[in-house]
Amino acid sequence: MDLSIEGNYSHEAIAIAIFIAVFGIYTLYTPELFESAKSLVLESTNRGHYIFYNICAIGLVYSLMVGWKKHMMLVLLSLSGLALVMYIGHRSALAIAIAGCVYLQFRNKSLLKLKPLHIIGALGMILFLAVYKSIYLAVKMGDFSAVKTRLTENPLMDNAVIGLEQFLTFAHLDFVVTYDYSLPCSNLWNIPISLIPFMDEFVDVSTCGYNTQVQQVFFSAYRGGVAANIWAEFYAIFGYAGIPLVVLAIVGLCKALEYFMNRIRSPLLKTGLILSIINLTVYIQRKELIGGIVSAKRVILVVLLVYGLAYAVRMLTPRKLRPA
């Protein structure tokens, strides 16, 4: 699939920058997000904040698609926003943005053509994201002596293991298969409703949520969140047949998104579809299926909102100054 872009889409870049600025200010003026208690942060997070988290990732991937050297201000604005999101305590926005950039760079390249520098860079970024989790609370509290102690006195790999949720995520599948656990109920049947825009609040995903049911059985002594595991979810619903089913579900959704990506010209809309694919392939590994679909839907809704603003910017621009 060719993702090369022809034409001038500066109106889209302007719209993205406006969204980052407006919702960035809104986020800065939400003091609860800067508290150290993550439960309070999550309770205080609303749609406006989700728009900001997503638009920062969109801005970075969009800049790379249309030429980052020509959109350096948007790159810096997006990176500043992603840094703020990291400070608040969410690593996922940066991880998804980086995965989107990797998708752009290597979508049509063989894995055999990867250079050692690419692999080192990927491992370095994973290590950074993992280590940051072990120090982010101290950073947020301004306790930089604790940050220094953690980084200098603890072995680097110990800090990395603390931040690598994959060990906990793999434990889900281990326990579910070992004990042949079956979910009493599932959120799969809520997926059609969740696809409808702005219906998230009307869908009860907690009662039959995979995380809610599994945590009290296998992780009852664990005080923090334990995320989820889509493979364990499908095994706990369908048994071994769930493994090929989840593969078919993810591949089918991504093929549908790529179908639309091949038929649109707007780099902004393409960016939204790319990040939706990342949510359904990479980020979904720590979610249940409905969570991954809702995350992908949010990206698409944000992109459509920005696209509407971009259209308005284009129409308000004097005809002789409009991009061709």
C-alpha positions in Angstrom: 0.0 0.0 0.0 1.4 3.4 -1.0 1.1 6.0 1.6 2.8 8.8 -0.3 1.0 12.1 -0.1 0.6 14.6 -3.0 -0.7 18.1 -2.7 -0.8 20.8 0.0 -2.7 20.0 3.2 -1.6 22.9 5.3 -5.2 23.5 6.5 -5.1 20.1 8.2 -1.9 20.9 10.0 -3.4 24.2 11.2 -6.5 22.4 12.5 -4.3 19.8 14.3 -2.3 22.6 15.9 -5.4 24.4 17.0 -6.8 21.2 18.6 -3.5 20.5 20.5 -3.3 24.1 21.8 -7.0 24.4 22.9 -7.3 21.0 24.5 -3.7 21.3 25.9 -4.8 24.4 27.8 -7.9 22.6 28.9 -5.8 19.8 30.3 -3.4 22.1 32.0 -6.4 23.7 33.8 -7.5 20.4 35.2 -5.6 20.3 38.5 -6.8 16.8 39.4 -4.7 15.3 36.6 -1.6 16.4 38.3 -2.3 14.7 41.6 -0.2 11.7 42.5 -3.2 9.4 43.1 -3.8 7.6 39.8 -7.4 6.8 40.8 -8.1 10.5 41.1 -6.5 11.1 37.7 -8.7 8.5 36.1 -11.8 9.7 37.7 -11.1 13.3 36.5 -10.4 12.3 32.9 -13.1 13.2 30.5 -13.7 13.3 26.7 -11.8 16.6 26.4 -8.7 15.0 27.9 -9.0 11.9 25.7 -9.1 14.3 22.7 -5.9 15.9 23.8 -4.2 12.5 24.4 -5.2 11.3 20.9 -4.5 14.5 19.0 -0.9 14.7 20.2 -0.3 11.2 18.8 -2.1 12.2 15.6 0.0 15.3 15.2 3.3 13.4 15.4 2.3 10.7 12.9 0.7 13.2 10.6 3.9 15.3 10.5 5.9 12.3 9.5 3.5 11.4 6.8 3.4 14.8 5.1 7.1 15.7 5.8 8.3 16.5 9.3 10.9 19.0 8.1 8.1 21.2 6.6 6.0 20.8 9.8 8.7 21.2 12.5 6.4 23.4 14.6 3.7 20.8 14.6 6.3 18.1 15.5 7.5 20.2 18.5 3.9 20.9 19.6 2.9 17.3 19.4 6.0 16.1 21.3 5.4 18.8 24.0 1.8 17.5 24.3 3.0 13.9 24.5 5.5 14.9 27.2 2.6 16.4 29.2 0.6 13.3 28.8 3.6 11.3 30.1 3.9 13.6 33.1 0.2 13.1 33.9 1.0 9.3 34.0 -0.1 7.9 30.6 2.6 6.2 28.5 0.2 4.8 26.0 -0.1 7.9 23.9 3.6 8.1 23.2 3.9 4.4 22.6 1.0 4.5 20.1 2.5 7.5 18.4 5.8 5.8 18.0 4.2 2.6 16.8 2.3 4.7 14.2 5.6 6.2 13.0 7.1 2.8 12.7 4.1 1.6 10.7 4.6 4.5 8.3 8.3 3.8 7.9 8.3 0.1 7.5 4.8 -0.7 6.2 6.1 -1.8 2.8 9.5 -3.0 3.9 10.7 -6.5 4.7 11.7 -7.3 8.3 14.9 -8.7 6.8 15.9 -5.1 5.7 15.8 -3.8 9.3 19.2 -2.3 10.3 20.8 -2.9 13.7 20.3 0.8 14.5 16.5 0.4 14.0 16.4 -2.6 16.5 18.6 -0.7 19.0 16.3 2.3 18.7 13.2 0.2 19.3 14.7 -1.5 22.3 15.9 1.8 23.7 12.4 3.3 23.4 10.8 0.2 25.1 13.4 0.5 27.9 12.7 4.2 28.3 8.9 3.7 28.6 9.5 0.8 31.0 11.9 2.6 33.3 9.8 5.8 33.3 6.9 3.9 35.0 9.2 3.2 38.0 10.0 6.9 38.5 6.9 8.8 37.2 5.3 9.2 40.6 8.5 10.7 42.0 8.7 13.0 38.9 5.1 14.1 39.4 5.7 14.9 43.1 8.8 16.8 42.2 10.9 14.4 44.3 13.9 14.3 42.0 16.2 13.0 44.8 14.0 9.9 44.8 14.3 9.8 41.0 18.1 9.9 41.2 18.1 7.2 43.9 15.9 4.9 41.9 18.0 5.3 38.7 21.5 5.2 40.3 21.1 2.7 43.1 18.7 0.2 41.6 19.8 -2.0 38.7 18.5 -0.7 35.4 16.8 -4.0 34.6 15.0 -4.0 37.9 13.5 -0.6 37.1 12.6 -1.8 33.6 10.9 -4.9 34.9 8.8 -2.8 37.2 7.5 -0.9 34.2 7.0 -3.8 31.9 3.4 -4.8 32.3 3.9 -7.6 29.9 4.9 -10.0 32.7 1.6 -9.4 34.4 -0.3 -9.5 31.1 1.2 -12.9 30.3 0.2 -14.1 33.7 -3.4 -13.7 32.7 -3.1 -16.2 29.9 -1.0 -18.5 32.2 -3.7 -18.6 34.9 -6.6 -18.8 32.6 -5.2 -21.8 30.6 -3.7 -23.5 33.7 -7.0 -23.5 35.6 -9.2 -23.7 32.5 -11.0 -20.6 33.7 -14.3 -19.6 32.0 -15.8 -16.1 32.2 -19.3 -16.1 33.7 -20.2 -13.3 31.3 -18.6 -11.2 28.6 -18.7 -7.8 27.0 -18.5 -9.1 23.4 -22.2 -8.6 23.1 -21.9 -4.9 24.0 -19.5 -4.2 21.1 -22.2 -3.3 18.5 -23.6 -0.6 20.9 -20.1 0.7 21.8 -19.5 1.3 18.1 -22.1 4.1 18.1 -20.5 7.5 18.8 -20.8 8.8 22.3 -22.6 5.7 23.6 -19.7 4.6 25.9 -21.3 6.0 29.0 -24.5 4.1 28.4 -22.7 0.7 28.1 -22.0 -1.1 31.4 -18.6 -2.6 30.7 -17.6 -3.1 34.3 -20.0 -5.8 35.4 -19.0 -8.3 32.7 -15.5 -6.8 32.1 -12.7 -9.3 31.7 -10.5 -7.3 34.2 -13.3 -7.1 36.8 -13.9 -10.8 36.8 -10.3 -12.1 36.5 -8.7 -9.7 39.0 -10.9 -10.9 41.9 -10.1 -14.5 41.1 -6.4 -14.5 40.3 -5.1 -11.1 41.4 -7.2 -10.3 44.5 -4.2 -9.4 46.6 -2.8 -7.1 44.0 -3.6 -3.4 44.8 -3.0 -1.9 41.4 -4.6 -2.5 38.0 -3.8 -5.6 36.2 -4.9 -4.5 32.7 -6.2 -7.4 30.5 -5.2 -9.9 27.9 -7.3 -10.3 24.8 -5.9 -13.9 24.2 -6.9 -14.9 27.7 -10.3 -13.2 27.3 -11.1 -15.3 24.1 -9.8 -18.5 25.7 -11.9 -17.9 28.7 -15.0 -17.5 26.5 -14.4 -20.0 23.6 -11.6 -22.3 24.8 -8.9 -23.1 22.4 -11.2 -22.0 19.5 -10.9 -18.5 20.9 -7.3 -18.2 19.6 -8.1 -18.3 15.9 -11.2 -16.3 16.5 -9.3 -13.4 18.0 -6.9 -13.5 15.1 -9.7 -13.4 12.6 -11.4 -10.6 14.5 -8.3 -8.4 14.5 -7.2 -9.2 11.0 -10.8 -8.5 9.7 -11.0 -5.2 11.5 -7.6 -4.1 10.2 -8.3 -5.2 6.6 -11.5 -3.1 6.7 -9.5 0.0 7.9 -6.8 -0.5 5.2 -9.6 -0.8 2.6 -10.8 2.7 3.5 -7.2 4.0 3.8 -6.6 3.0 0.2 -9.6 5.0 -1.0 -9.1 8.4 0.7 -6.6 11.2 -0.1 -6.5 13.1 3.2 -3.4 12.5 5.2 -5.3 13.4 8.3 -7.9 10.7 7.7 -5.2 8.2 6.8 -3.4 9.0 10.1 -6.5 8.3 12.1 -6.9 4.9 10.4 -3.3 4.1 11.0 -3.5 4.8 14.7 -6.8 2.9 14.9 -4.9 -0.1 13.4 -2.2 0.4 16.1 -4.8 0.4 18.8 -6.2 -2.9 17.4 -2.9 -4.7 17.0 -0.4 -3.3 19.5 -2.3 -1.6 22.3 -5.1 -4.2 22.3 -2.6 -6.7 23.7 -3.3 -5.3 27.2 -7.0 -4.8 26.7 -10.1 -6.8 26.1 -11.6 -6.6 22.6 -14.3 -4.0 23.5 -11.6 -1.8 25.0 -9.4 -1.9 21.9 -12.4 -1.2 19.6 -13.4 1.8 21.8 -9.9 3.2 21.7 -9.8 2.8 17.9 -13.2 4.5 17.6 -12.0 7.5 19.7 -9.1 8.1 17.4 -11.4 8.1 14.3 -13.9 10.4 16.0 -11.1 12.9 17.0 -9.8 12.8 13.4 -13.3 13.5 12.0 -13.7 16.5 14.4 -10.3 17.9 13.3 -11.2 17.2 9.7 -14.3 19.3 10.1 -12.2 22.2 11.5 -9.7 21.8 8.7 -12.5 22.1 6.1 -13.7 25.3 7.9 -10.1 26.7 7.8 -9.8 25.9 4.1 -13.2 27.6 3.3 -12.3 30.7 5.3 -8.9 31.0 3.6 -9.1 33.5 0.6 -9.4 31.5 -2.6 -6.1 32.6 -4.0 -4.3 31.4 -0.9 -6.0 28.0 -0.7 -3.9 24.9 -1.2 -4.6 23.2 -4.5 
